[in-house]
Amino acid sequence: MMQAFDYIEVKVPAKPQYVGVARLAISGLASRIGFTYDEIEDLKIAASEAVTNAVQHAYNDENTGEVILGCALYEDRLEIVVTDHGRSFNFEETKKKVGPYQEWNEDSPLREGGLGLYLMETLMDEVKIDHGEGVIVFMTKYLGRERGEGHVKPTVFS
Amino acid sequence: MIKNRETDRGGVMNLQVEQVDKDLVHNFKIIGEIDIYTAPKLKEHLARLEQAEGMEVELDLSEVNYMDSTGLGVFVGFYKEITAHNGKLVIKGLNQRLYRLFEITGLSDIMQIEQVEGGEHDASI
């Protein structure tokens, strides 16, 4: 059975100056569910990384579209979907479509690029990415879960 | 000391960079948020510093209240440029949150970074 959740969608122009707005929205929603200060900071970074990716994607395409930040508030977790499609989507359908996150394979942290994805992966409990038409990032963070719990994945740099 | 608030159609940019040079060490104090919007401005400020052989630079991040990979990217680029000139870069005044970002990305093993004394645990929201 599907769990009950409140769904909030924020749509901003795919421009750098609105990433902070998306971040503030996440901060407010996360504190609404009861995440700790540190968890909220993690969520702010992860969401900003996803929106930043979408903004960069839109810029490369030279079309200034919109980024949608979809947030599903559950009792025990926050699910976030970020897409640069610029149009609304069915949250449940989109969630089914996204596949596992492709491992970021980094030899040296001084090589630029990929850092944003790595941070999302590290700061959230689950991250999935779909490169279809546009990019969809789907991520989840559970309430009161130790970082890395449920993850057996070793740290890239350790 | 350079102090300016950048504005454009998007409104006030929440980032300030102040340069306070002491002796031979170039010292920058960065204030505000570092994200995709403000990172280019930060990069531009740092790029204005003429690279000299063996130069020392300190970046004070004690008043940076938000940073993500875009900020890390700027610091990595700056670090590479300074070390290419046999210089030294110290990033100081990191609170626990910022320190952790350098730590989980492995950058703390490579760059010289300093945490705030006593490490004020959490700032207020």
HADDOCK unambig.tbl for C-alpha pairs under 7 A between the chains (distance, minus, plus):
assign (segid A and resid 16 and name CA) (segid B and resid 36 and name CA) 5.63 0.50 0.50
assign (segid A and resid 16 and name CA) (segid B and resid 37 and name CA) 4.61 0.50 0.50
assign (segid A and resid 17 and name CA) (segid B and resid 10 and name CA) 6.05 0.50 0.50
assign (segid A and resid 17 and name CA) (segid B and resid 37 and name CA) 5.24 0.50 0.50
assign (segid A and resid 45 and name CA) (segid B and resid 68 and name CA) 5.85 0.50 0.50
assign (segid A and resid 52 and name CA) (segid B and resid 36 and name CA) 6.50 0.50 0.50
assign (segid A and resid 109 and name CA) (segid B and resid 105 and name CA) 6.58 0.50 0.50
assign (segid A and resid 109 and name CA) (segid B and resid 106 and name CA) 6.16 0.50 0.50
assign (segid A and resid 109 and name CA) (segid B and resid 107 and name CA) 6.32 0.50 0.50
assign (segid A and resid 110 and name CA) (segid B and resid 76 and name CA) 6.40 0.50 0.50
assign (segid A and resid 112 and name CA) (segid B and resid 73 and name CA) 6.54 0.50 0.50
assign (segid A and resid 115 and name CA) (segid B and resid 69 and name CA) 5.94 0.50 0.50
assign (segid A and resid 116 and name CA) (segid B and resid 69 and name CA) 5.32 0.50 0.50
assign (segid A and resid 157 and name CA) (segid B and resid 106 and name CA) 5.84 0.50 0.50
